[in-house]
Every structure is written in C-alpha cells, then in structure tokens.
Amino acid sequence: MAYLHLQGIHKSFGAVKTIKGIDLEINQGEFVVFVGPSGCGKSTLLRLIAGLESISEGSLTLDGRNITHAPSAKRDLAMVFQSYALYPHMSVYENMCFALKLAKVDPAVIAQKVQRAADILNLTPYLQRTPKELSGGQRQRVAIGRAIVRSPKVFLFDEPLSNLDAALRGQTRVEIAKLHRELGATTIYVTHDQVEAMTLADRVVVLRDGVIEQVGTPLELYDRPANQFVAQFIGTPQMNVVAAATLPQLNGVCGLAVPTGGSVGLRPESVSLTPAGEGQLDARVDLVEALGAETLIYVSTPSGATLVARQNSRSALQAGAQVGVRIAAEQAHVFDAQGRVTRTAAAAL
C-alpha cells in the first residue's frame, strides 16, 4: 500500500481548472520530484498536499489516514518554501524550535532536536545569529532545519533553491541529497530545474497543464520518454526534434520510418560532426559553446533544420565553418504528428 496516495485530485479556482485528475502513489522513504514548466500546476499540487489549498475533488491518504480535508497543522507534514519564511527578529535556534514551542514540547527535547538538526546542516556555529547575519544558503538551511526538528512524515520542498546563486544551488542540492539519505524521510520536491530533478529524484513526475505526462526514474524519462513534450523537457540541452518534412534525409540516409507530419528526436550526444562532405548531412556551424569538459556545437542544415551536437572534447571549429553531420539512427526517437512516440532509442537497442 502506498504511503501517500493521491486519487482523482482536482483543483479549480472558480471556472479555472488548474489540477485535472491526478492519480499518484508515493512510497515511504521515496524522494519524488514534481517538475514541469511554469503554470503546469506543480506548486499548486504541493500546496494541496500540504493543506494550504483545499481539494476540489478527490482524496488524499497519508499512512492509511484520509487527510483530504484535514487542516494543514494536523497533516504531519513540513514544508520548506522558496522564500525561507524565517522570523527576522528570532535567532536561528528560535526559528528552528518555534513550532515545537507552540506544541509545548519539553525544552530538553527541543534542545536535543535542534542540536541534531544543526549538526546535520552545519549550523551549530550560527544558532545565536539572526537571519540578517546569514547568507542565502545558510538561511535556506535554517528553513530546512526547522522542518527537520518537527520529524514529519513527509517533507515538502517548494523550489527551495530558486533564490540562490548557481554555486550555492549546487552545494545545497548536494546537502539535500545527503540529508535525504541520512533521514530516510519521504520527500516531495517541486522544481522547474531539470538538473535538480535528474540528480535528486528516485522518481520524477512530469506535469503539464494540470495533468501528469509521465512518472518514472530520471533515466527512464531520459531514455524512454512517453511523448515529445517529456523528451524535450528532460535533458540539458534539450533533445533535438526535427520535423521530417524539414529534413527528408532522415527517412532516406538515416533509414528512419517517420509518420506523415511526424518528427525525429535526437539527444545531442547522438549527433556528431565530421569534416565537410563526410557525414550523412551537410551543415554550417552557428555557435560553439566551449564548456571545458564538453563542447556544444549548434549547426544548421541547408533546409533550415537546426541541431545541437555534444562532444566530450574541445573543438577548433568556428562559427561559419562547413561540416558534415553523422546521426546515430539507432539512438533516435520517432514521434507522430501528435507528438506520440512511435519508436524509442531503447527499443532499437
């Protein structure tokens, strides 16, 4: 039996339906990430689980208990927000223990729980500081610590790293992963960042327009996307998707049977460049992004199709250079005119 079970969940704001029938089972100790474009409903769904919004239709069960209409305070969940939501006049210690004080927990127990959370999050030296004396990353760790001391059944994270710079996002992401392994707590994490989704999740839930497009492990979604939307959303840079009409050589030279009005999807690592005239296609280099460990090369064909090639080496190519393009047809995904998968790379292996 699922630890957290969402069954037929709907949410409407007046005449506007934002969540349109979500069915999802989350197991105890699992790290599940909700991902999708802005406006897809991922934060709304998290708020419905947290009890911050009321469910219009459907049921929500946690550890065998129906909490569909239970108030937020009675759900045994803890939420970490994007904006930290710390009390500015309180110390780190006071922020972390505030909920326990309201619940009249024994002070000795409070001290023990706060110290344990501070040790896990490397916050011990900062317990007597106020939020204004902390960096953004430290403030976010305080917010996470405040959730830890409550020992909830489920942790809910609503884009907790969005306000941090790139270096802090990477560092804090690692800390959250380590924290999950140490606590073994059931965690639901909302993000629009697919790197966070791919690196943190046991399973990823891809949402669009209030419905689930696909649920699976990060590599399942990467290797076997259910449709063109998931294929292009998962992966950085995103999958090359080329309409068959734009590049008719895909049917001929590459031997791919593409439905009428359909398209072919190629991960950047499935596209390689050769000297001009040696590949299956001819192209011109538009841009070279030298990232150090890898190089991304953007090219365009005479018919107007654009492709991105990823190579794990440095390149002397410059914009404007003529090149050949070699496509690993066995690694291609084929989509019909409605964006449904008709052939995946996994099926060809």
N, C-alpha and C positions, 0 to 999 in steps of 0.2 A: 504493500500500500504506500502511495506517495506521502511524503512528509508534508508538503504544501501542494494543495490541489486546487487549481482554478478551473471551473467548469462553466462554460457558456457565459463568460463575463462580458457584459455590455456597459457602456457609459455614454450617456447623452447629456449635452448641455443645451437645454431647450430642444430645438429641432435639429441641432447638430450632433451627429453620432461620431464620437471620437474612438471608441473601442467597440469592435463589431464582432463579438463572439470569440473570446479567447479561451481555448482549452489547453491546459499545460499542467504537467506533473513534475515536481521538483523533489529530488530525493534528499534525505538527511545528509548533511555534510557536503553537499554539492555546491560548486561555485558556478552560478548561471549568470550570463551577461545578456542584457537586452540591448540590442544595437539596431540602428536604423537612422534614416535621415531626419532632419528637423521636422517636427509636426507629425511624425509617424505614430505617436501615442505611447512611446516607451516610458516617459516620466509620468504620464497620467496613469498608466498601468501600475507603476510602482507606488504611486500615491493611493491607488485603490487598495493595494495590498496593505499599505501602512495604515489605512483608515483615515487618511487626510481628505479623501473624497468618497462620497457614497456610491455604492454599486447600483446601477440602474436595473440590472437583470443578471441572474446567475448566482453561483455560490462559491464561497472561498472557505477551504478547510485547512486547518493547521494542526498537525499531530492528532488527527482524529476529532478535532473540535471545530464546529462550524463558527467561523468568526465573521461571516458576511456582513452582519450589522453591528458587530461589537465595536465599542469606541476604541480609538487608537491606543489609549492608555491601557486597555485590557487585552491587547493582542499579543503581548510578549515579543515585540519587535523593536529594533533600534535602528534609527535612520541617521545617515551622515549626509548632510546637504552640501551642495556646491559652494554655498556662501559661508561655510564654517558655523555661523549662528552661535558664536560664543558671547557670553556676557562680558562686556568690556571692563566693568568695574570689579570683576572677580578674578582671583588668581587662577592659575592653571589647575591647582588642586581643587579649588572650589567649583570651577566649571565641571571638572570630571566627576565630582561626587554629588552635584546638586540634586540629581534625580533620586539618588539613594537617601539623601537627607529628607527630601519630601516624603519618601516612603517610610521614614523613621527607622531606617536600618541602624543597627548598633554601630557606634563610632569606631570601635575596634575593627569590625568587619569592613567598614568603609575604608579605613586606612589601609588595610591589607589589600583590598581590591584595587584601590588607586595606585598603590605602590607596585603591584604586579603589572598593571597596565602601563605604568610609567616605565618600568624596566623593559617591557616588550617593545615599547615605542621609542626608547632612548629619550625620555622626557624627564627623568629624575632630576637633572640639574636645573630644570625650568619650573618646578612645581610652584614656586612662590612668585613667579613673574605674572604680569597681566598680559592679555593678548597683544597689546600695542608694542610690547617688548619682544615679540616673537616674529620670525619670518613667516611667509605664507605657508611654507611646507610644515613648519612647526605648529602653526595654528590648525592645519588640517589634521595633523597627528593628534592634537588635543581633542578635536571633534571625534576622531576615531576612538581615542581612549575613553571618552565619555560614553560611547556606545559599548565598549568592551566591559566596563565596570558593571553594566546592567545585566550581563550574562544572558542576553536574549536568545530566543530560539532561532531567530533569523536576523541577519544583518542586512540592511538595505542601504545601498550607496547610490546617490543621485548625482552623477557626473562630478565626483569629488575632486578631480584633478584639473578641471577646466580653467580654474583661476591661477594655476601655477605655470611658471615658465617651462620650457622644454626639458632642461636639465632636471628640475625638481619633479616634473611629471614622471620621468623615467625612474628616478630614485624612489619616489613614493609608490610607484607601481610595483617595484620590487618588494618594498616593505609590506604592501597589502598582500602580495602573493605569499610572502613568508608568514605573515600573520595568519592567513587562512590555513596554511599547513600546520601551524602550531596550535591553533584553537580548534580546528576541525569543524568550524561553525558553518551552518547553512548560510549562503551569501547570495544576494541578488544585486547585481551591479548594472547601472544604466550608463551608457556612454554612446557618443557618436563617433568615437575614435576606434577604428577597426584594429589598430595595433594593440590597444588595451584589450579589446575583445579577444583577439587571437592569442595573446600571451597570458591572460589571466584565467580564461574560462575553462571549465570542464565541458560545458555545453554553451553554445551561443544560440540565442533566439533572435532571428532577423524579422523585424517588423516593418510593415509599410501600410499606411492609411488605415491603421487600427486593426490590422489582421496579421497573423503570423504567416510569413512566407516560407520559412524553413527552420527546423531545430536540429542541431547536430553538434558534434565536436568541431573545433576550429578547422582541422584538416579535412573532415568530411565536407564541410561547406566549401573549402577551397578546391578540393579535388572533384567533388560531385555536387555542384550547385543544382538546386531544383529548377531554376529558371534563369533567365538573362539578368533580372534585377539582382538576385543574390550573387550571381557570377561577377557582376561589375561592382557590387558594393563591397565584397570581401576581397582583400588583396590590395597592396600598395606597391607600385602604381596599379591602377585598376586594369582589369582584363581588356585587351584589345578586342573590340567587337566590330566586325566589318560586314556590311551588307553584301550579300553575294552579287547583287547587281553592280556594286561599285568595283568589285574585284573578281571578275568572271574566271580568272586563272585558278581560283580556289577549287572550282569544280573540275577543271582540266588538269593542270600541272600537279596540284596537290591531291587530286583523287578524292575529294570530299563531295558526298552527295548532299547538297544543300536544298531544302524545300523551296518552292517558289515564294519569293518575298522573305526568305529566311536570312540568317547571318551566321558567321563563324566567329567563335571566341577563342582567343589565343592568349595565354599568360605571357608576359614579357620575356620570361626565360625560355619560352618555346619559339621565340623569334631570334635568329642570329644573322649577322651581317657578313658578307663576303666581298671580295673585290668586285667591281662593276662587271656585269656580264656573266658572273659565275653562279648566281643564285637562281631561284625559281621565279623571282620578280626583280624588276629594276626599281630603284628608289633614289630619292635625294635626301641628304641629311638636313634636318631643320634645326635641331638643337642637340647639344651634347651636355649632359649633366654629370660631371665628374664628382662622385661622392666619396672617393677614396677607395674603400673596399670593393665598390661596384660602380659601374657606369651605366647610365640610362641614355639611350640614343633614340631620338624621335625622328622618324623618317616619313616621307610622303611619296606615294606612287604617282605615275603619270595620270592615272584615272581619278586621283583625288583621295584615295584611301590613306589614312594615317595609322602608323603603327609605332609602338614603343618596344625597343629591344633592351633586355637587361643582360649585361655580361659582367662576370666576376674578375675583370681585369681592366686596366686603363687603356684608353684609346687615343690614337693620334688624329682621329677624324675631326674635321671642322665642318661647321655649317656650310651647306652648298655643295659638299662632296657627293659624287655619284657612287652608289654602292649597289651590291646585289643583296637580296633578302632570301634567306633559306627558312622555310617554315617546317616545323616538326608536325606533320599532319596527324601522326598517331596521338599527339597531345592536344588536339583541337576539340573544342566543344561546338556542337551544331545546334542552332535554335531555329524554330519555325517562325512564321510571321507574327505570331502572338507572344513570342519570347519563351516558349516552352522548349525544354531540352529534348532533342531527338537523338543525340549521341553525345556521350561524355568521354573525356580522355581516359577515365578509369575503365570504361567498357572496352576500350581499344587495347588495353594492356594485357 
